[in-house]
Amino acid sequence: MVEDINAFELLKEEMTTEEIHLKVNAIHRLKTVVLSIGNEDTNKKLLPYLETLIEKEDDEVLFAIAEELGSLWELNPIKTAFLPLLESLAKMDETVVREQAAKSLTTISEQLSDAEMQNVFAPLVIRLAQGEWFTGRVSSCHLFYPAYSRSNAQKEKLRKKFIELCQEDTPMIRRACAAKLGPFCTMLEKSHVLQEILPIFRQLSQDEQDTIRVLCLESLIHIAAHLSKEENQVHTLGILLAAGEDKSWKVRLAFAKNFAKFAESFGKDITDGNLIQTFTLLLTDNEAEVKNAAIMSLSQCLKNLSSPKICDFILPTLTNSYADAQVSFKAGTATALCEMAALIGKDYTMTKVMPILMELLKDDNADVRLNVTSGLIKICAVVGPDILTSNFVSQITQMTKDAQWRVKMSVFEFIGDLSISLGKDAFVKNLESVFMAYLTNTAASVREMGITKSRDLCATFKSDWIMTSYLPKVIENFNIEKQGYNYRMCSLMSLQTALPYMGKDLISEKIVPVFVKAAGDKIPNVQFCVSRIIAQSKQ
C-alpha cells in the first residue's frame, strides 16, 4: 500500500511545479499511476483529483489529460467513470482541448454497452448541447454521430437537439454542425434525413458565412452517398449546383476539389446531364486556385462523363484556357488529356488532344513536360502507330536531350514501352536510333532506365533484332575512344541484358572479346563491372 500511495502522491507532488512541460510529462504517466493504485483508488482519488486541476491548469496540461483519458479506460472495468471529467474538458475555452475531449469521448463510447449509451452517454451529449456556454454546445456537435445509433429512446431527442444547434445564432456552433452534419446523416434513417435534416441543411448551405457553406458542401459528400441517385436529383442537386456558382471562391474551390466524389454519388446520368456545365465553368474560373483544383479533379471524374460531353464541353475549354494558365493547371491538363483519350476515341485524340500535348511538350516547366511523357503511352493505346508522325518523333528526339534528367528518363521509359506496344518494325523504323542514344546520355539515371528497357526489348524482339541492331550499336559504343568509363560500364550492362537470348557460340564470338577487353581496362570500376556480370551469368 505504501507503493500505491506513493504513486499517487508523487503525481500530486509533480503537479505542484511551475514548469508546464514537467506537468505534461507527469500526466502522460497516468497509466503507470492507475496500474499502481488500482481501479478503486483511481475512481475514488485520482479522477476527483484530476477534476480539481481543470479550473487551474494551463491548456497544455488539460490537453494531456484529455488525451490520456482516451486510453485509460482500457484499465478500468467501469468505462463511464471517465465521462464526467471529459464532459468538463469538453466545455473548456481552448479549441484543441475540447476537440481532444470529444475524440476521447468518442473512443470510450465505442466500448459502452447499449444501456450505458442510452442512460449515460446520450444524456451527456444532450447536457453539452443545452449548456449555457457555447463551448459545450460546439463539443456536442462532435458527439451526436457516435451517440445516435445505440441511443434507442433518446434518438428523437438527439435529432431535435442537433437541429436546434443548426439554427443557433453563434456562428461557431453552426460551423460545427455543418462540419458534422454529413457523418451524422449516415446514422439516421433515410426518412428522417429527407424530412428533418435536408430542410435545415438547405438553410445552412445558404448561410452568410462562406466557411459554413464550405463545410456544408463537404458534408454533402456523405449525404449524397447515403441517398439514392433519384433522391439526390430531387433533394440535393440544386444545392450542389448553387455551390458551384457561389460568389465565394472558397465554396467554388470546395466544389472543384470534391467534384469526383459528387460525380460518383450522383452517378453518370446526373453528372453528364446537369453537373458538367457548372464544372466546366470552374476550369475558366477567375481564381487560379479554383481552376487548378478543377483540373486536378477532372481525371478522377472522367468515368462519369460521356464522350460527347467531353468533346463538346471539356476539350474546347481546355483548348482555350491552357496556354496562359499556371504551371499546375498545365500539368493537370496534360494528365487529364492522356486519361480521356480512351473515352473519346482515335479521331478526337489525333485532331484535338495531340496538338495540345505537342505544345505542352515544349513548355518551359519540367513538371508539365513530365506529365505529358508519363501519359503518352495511354495515347498510344488509342491511336496506335499513327502517333509516330514526323513532328512527334522529332519532338521526342529533342526531349531525349532535355535539361531535366527526370524528363529524359521519362522519355526513354516511354520509348521503351511504346516500342513494345507498336512492335519491332515500327521501332526499328522510327525510334531505334532515338532510343539507343541512352548509351551516351550524361545522366546516370537515364542510362539505367535505358538498360532496364533494353532488357524488355531483348525479351520481346529476341535474337534477330539483338544480332542485327542491338549488339553492333552497343559494342560500337563500348569501343569509342576517349569516352568516360561510365559509358563503357553502361555498354557492358547493356550487353548483359542480351545474354539470355544468345547461344553459346554467339556469346563466344561477339560478347567474350568485349569482356576480355573490359577485364584489362585501366579503370578498376570497369574491371569490377565485367567481373560481376560474368559471375552473375554463371549463376
N, C-alpha and C positions, 0 to 999 in steps of 0.2 A: 504493500500500500504506500510505502514511502516513495517508491519509484513512481507510482501512479500520481501521487500528489505533486511530486517534483516536476513531472512533465507539464502539468497544467500551470503550476506556479512559475516555472521557467518561462512559459509563454507570456504570462502576465507581466513578469519582470522585463522581458524583451520588449513588450509593448509600451513600456514607460520611457524608452529612449526618444530623443527628438529627431533622430536620423530616420527619415522615411524609408530609405532602402532597407534598413535593418528590420523595420516593422513589416515590410512587404515580405522579406525573407522568412520572418517568423510565421507569418500567415501561410506561406507556402509549405510550412512543415506541419500544418494542421492534421494531416493524415497520420503522422507519427504520434501526435498527441492523442488522437482518437484511439489508435491501436493500443496506446499505453494505458489510458484511463478507462477504456471500456464504454459500452453503449449507454449504460445507466448514467454515469457521470457526464458523458457527452450531452445527454438530453437535459440533465439537471443543472450542470455547472457551465459547460463550455458554451452551449448555444445561448443561454442568458447572458453570459459574459460578452460574447460577440455582439449581442444586441446592444449592449451599453456602448460599444465602440462606434456604432453607426452615427450617432449625433456629434461625435467629436473628432473622428479621424479624417485624414485627407482622402481625396478621391482615389489616389493610387492604392491606398490600403483597402478602401471599400471595394475597389475593382478586384483586388486579390481575394477578398473574402467571397465575393460573388462567384469568382472563378472556381475557388476551392470547393464551395458548397455543391457545385455541379458534379463533383466526383466523390465527395464524402458519403453520399447516400449508399454507395456500394458497401460500406462498412456497417450500416445501421439497418436493422430489420424494419424500423419504423420510418419509412421514407417521408411521411408527411411531417416529421419533426423539423425538417429544414425549411418548410414552406413559409412560416411566419417571418423568418429572418430574410428570406429572399423577397417576400412581399414588401418588407420595409425598404430593402435596397432598390426595389423597382420604382420607388417614389422619389429617389434622390434627384438632385438638380443636374448632376453631371450625366450627359448622354451615354457615355461608354459604360458607366456603372449600371445604368438602367438596362441597357441592351444586354450586358453580360448577365444580369439578374434574370432577365427574360429568357435568355438562352439556357441558363441552368434550370430554370423552372420547366422549360420545355423538355429538357433531358430527363428530369425527375418524373414528369408526368407520364412518360412512356413506361415507367416501372410501376405505376399505381394501378390498383385494382379498379374495376368499374365502379364499385361502391365509393371508393376514395375519390375517383374523378367526379362523381356526381355530388357527393356530400362535402368534399373539401376543396378540390381544385377549381371546379366551376364557380362556387361561391367566392373564392379568392379572386378569380378573374372579374366577376361582377362587382366586387368591392372596389377593385382598382378602377374599373370603368366608371364607378359612381363617385370616385374620390373628389375631394374639394380642389386639390391641386391638379393642374393639367399634366404634370409629370407622370402620375399614376395612370391617368387615362391614356396617355401615349403608350405606356408599357403594356397596358391591357390589350392594345391592338395586336401585339405580337402573340398573344396567348389564346385568342379565340380559335385559331386553327387547331392547335393540339387539344383544346378542351372540348370541342364540339362533338366529335364523333361518338364519344363514350359518355356523354352527359345525360342522355335519355330525357328525363323530365325537365331538365334545365335547358334543353335545346331552344325552345321558343324564347325564353328569357335572354339567352345569349344572342340570338339573331336580332331581337328588338334592340338590345343594348348596342350592338355593333352598328345598326342603322342609325341610332341616335348619335353615336360618335361621328358618323359620317357627315352629320349636319351641324356639328359643333362650330361655334364662331372662331375658335382658336385654330389658326392655320396649321400649327404643328400637329394637332390631333387629326385634322382632315388629311394631312400629308401621310401620317402613319396609317390611317385607314386605307388610303389609296394604294399604299405600298403592299398592304396585306390582304386587300380585298380579293385579289385573284386566287391566291392559295386557299383562302377561307371558302371561296365559292366551290372549290373542288370537293369540299367536305359536305356541302349541302345537297339536299335532294333537289333535283332539277326544277321541280315546281316552285320551290322557294327562291331559286335563282331567278327564274323568269318573272315571278310575281312580286317579289320583295326586293331583291338585290339589284336587278337591272335598272329599275327606275332611279334608285339612289346613285347607281353607277353613272347613269347619263348625266345626272346633276353634277357629280364630281368631275366628269370629263369636260364640263364647261366652266370649271372653277376659274376665278380670276387670276389665280396663281399658276404660272406655267409649270412650276415644279410638280404641282399636284396633277396637272394634265399629263405630264410625262409619266408619272407613276401609274396613273390610270391606264395609260397605253401599255405599260409593261404588265399590269395586272390583266389586261385584255388577252394577253397570250394564254394565260391559264383558263380564263373564262371561255374563250373561243375553242380551246381544246376540249373543254367539258361539255360544250353544246354540239348538237349535230350541225351539219353544213346548212340544212334548211333553216334551223333556228338562228344560226349566225346571220344568214341573209336577211331575216326578218328583224332581228333584235340588235345586232351589233355592227352590221356593215356600215350603217350611217355614221356611227361613232368613229369608226376607223377611217372612213373617207374624210370626215371633217378634220381629223388629226393630221392627215397627210397634207392638208391645205391650211393648217393652223398658222396664225400670224406670228407665233413664236418659233424661231428656228430650232429651239431645243426640242419642241414637240415634233417638228418635222424630222429632226435628227433621230429621235426615238423610233419614229415610223420607219425611216430608212434602214436603221440598224436591225430592226426586228422583222423586216418585211418577209424574209424567207420563212420565219415561223408562222406569220399570219397566213402566208400562202399555203402552208402545209395544213393549217387548221381549217381554213375556209375552202380549200380544195381547188382543183384546176378550173372548174367552170366559173366560180365567182372571181377567182384571181384573174383569169383570162378575160372575163366579161366586164368586170367592174373595177378591179384594183389596178390594173396595168396602166390605165391612163394617168391616175394620180401618181403612181410610182415613176412613170416616165418623166413627169414634170420635175421630180426631185433630181433627176440626172442633169438638169439645167438650172438647179436652184442657185439663188444669188449667194448663198452661204457655201463656201468651199467645203466645210466640214460635212454638210448635208450631202453634197454631191459625192464626196468621197465615200461616205457610208452607203449611199445608194449603189454605187458601182461595186463596192465590196459585197453587197447582198445579192447582186444580180446573178452571179454564178451559181449561188445556192438555190435560187428560186426558178431557174430555167425549166426544171422538170414540170413545173406547174403552169407553164406558158405554152401556147400553141405556136406552131411555126409561122402562120400568117401574122399573129400579133407581134412576134419578134421582128419579122421583116417589115411590118408596117409602122411599128412604134419605136422599138428599141434601136434597130440598126440606123434609121435616119437620124435619130437623136444623137447617137454616138458619133456618127459621121460628121455632124455639125459641131460637136462640142469637145472632142478630144484634143484638137490641135493646140488650143490656147489654155488647156487645163493644167492643174498642178501635177507634179510627178506621180503622186499616189493615185490620182484619177486615171492617168495614162496607163500606169501599171495594172490597175484594176480592169481597165478597158481591154488590155491585151489578154488577160486571163479569161474574161467573160467571152470575148470573141472566139477564142480557141474552144471554150466549152460549148458554145452554141452551134458550132459547125455541124455536129452530128444531128442537130434538130432541124436545121434549115436546108440541109442538102448541098449537093456539089455546086449547082449553078450559082446560088446566092453566095456560097462561100468564096467561089472564084471571083465573082464580079463585085461583091460588096465587102467581104471580110478581108480578103488578101490585100487589096490596095491599102487598107488602114494598117494592117500588120506590117506591110513593107515600109510604110512611113515610120511606124514605131520602132522598127529595127534600126533606124537611123537616128533615133532620139539620143540626145546628149547624156541622158541619165542611164547608168548601167542597170539599175533595177528594172527599168522599163524594157530595155533590150533583153534582159534575162528572163522576164516574164513571157516575152514572145517566144524565145528559143525553147523555153521549158514546155510550152504548149503546142509547138508546131507539129509534133508527132500526132496530135489529135486531129489537126487539119489534114495531115497526110492520110489518116484513116478514112477520111471522107472523100478527098479529091484524087487520091492515088497518084500515079506517075505524072498527072497533069500539073502537079505542084512544081515540077522541075522546069520552069520557064528559065530562059536565059537571064532575065532580070533577077529571079530568085537565086539561082546558082551564083551569080555574080555577087549578090549581097551577102550570101552565106560565106563565100570565099573571103570577102572583105572582113567579115566578122571573126574569122579564124585569126586575124591579126589585131583584134580588139585590144584596147589599152587595159581593160579589166580582165584579169585571169579567170574570174568566175564566169564571165560571158563566154570566153574562149572555151572553157571546159564544157559549158552547157552546149555550145555549138558542136563540138566533137562528139559529145554524147548523143545529140540529136542526129548527126550524120550517121553514126553507127546504127541507131535504131531505125532510121529512115531506110538505110540500105538493106537491112534485113527484111523490112516490110515490103520494099519495092522489088527486091531480087537482084541477082548478080549482074545481069545485063545493064539495068538502069544504073547500078552503082558504078560499074566499070566505065560506062559512057559519060556519066555526069559528075560523079562525086569522088571517084577513087583518088585522083590527084590532089583534090582538096583535103581528103581525109588523111592521106599519108604524110601530109605536112606536119602532123603531130610529132614525127620523129625529130624534127629540128625546132620545135617550139621552145621558147625560152622559159616557160613556166613549168615547173616540175609536176604540178597537179594536172596540167593539161596532158603532159606526156603519159602520166599514169592512167588518165582516162582513155587515151588512145590505145594503150596496151590492153586495158580491160575490154574495150570494144573490138580490138583486133582478135581477141580470144573468141568473141561471139561470131565475128565474121568468118574466122577459120572454121569454126564448128558448123557454120551454115553453108559456106561456099566450097568447103572441102579442098582436096589436093589439087584439082585443076587450077583454081584461082591462086592457091598458095604458090604453086610452081611457076605459073606464067606471070604473075603480077607481084604478089606479096614478097616472096623471098628475094627476088632481084633488087627491089627497092630498099628493103631492109639491109641487105648485105652491102649495097652501094653506099648507103648512109654510114654504115659501120666503117667503111674503108676511106671515108673522106679525111683528107689530111688536115692537120691544124684545126681540129674542132675540139670542143671541151669533152672531157672524159664522161660527163653526164650523158651526152648524146650517144656515146658508144655503149654505155650501160643500157640505155633505152633500146638500142638496136638488139642487144643480147636478150633482154627480157621479151622483146617482140618476137625474136626467133623461138624462144621457149614456147610461146603460145601455139606455134605451128607443129611442134614435135609430135603431139598425139595423132596427127593426121598424115604423117610421113612414114614410109617404110624405112627399114634399117639401111638399105642401100642408098637411098636418097639422103638420109641423115649423114651417112659416112661421106658422101660426095659433096654435099652442099653445106652442111652445118659444122661438121667436125673441123674443117680448116679454119673456120671463123673462130671457133672455140680455142683452137690451138694458138692462134694469133693473139686472142684476148688473154690467154694464160701467160703470155710473155709481155703483156702490156706494162709500161713503166709506171703506171698508176696502180697502187695496191687495191683501190676500190674496184677497179675493173677486174682484177685477178680474183678478188673475193666474190664478185658478182658471178663470174663464169663458173667458179668452183661450186657455188651454191646451186646454180642451175643444173650442173652435171649431177650433183648429189641428189637433187630432187627428181631428176629424170630417171635415175636408177631405181628410185622407190616406186 
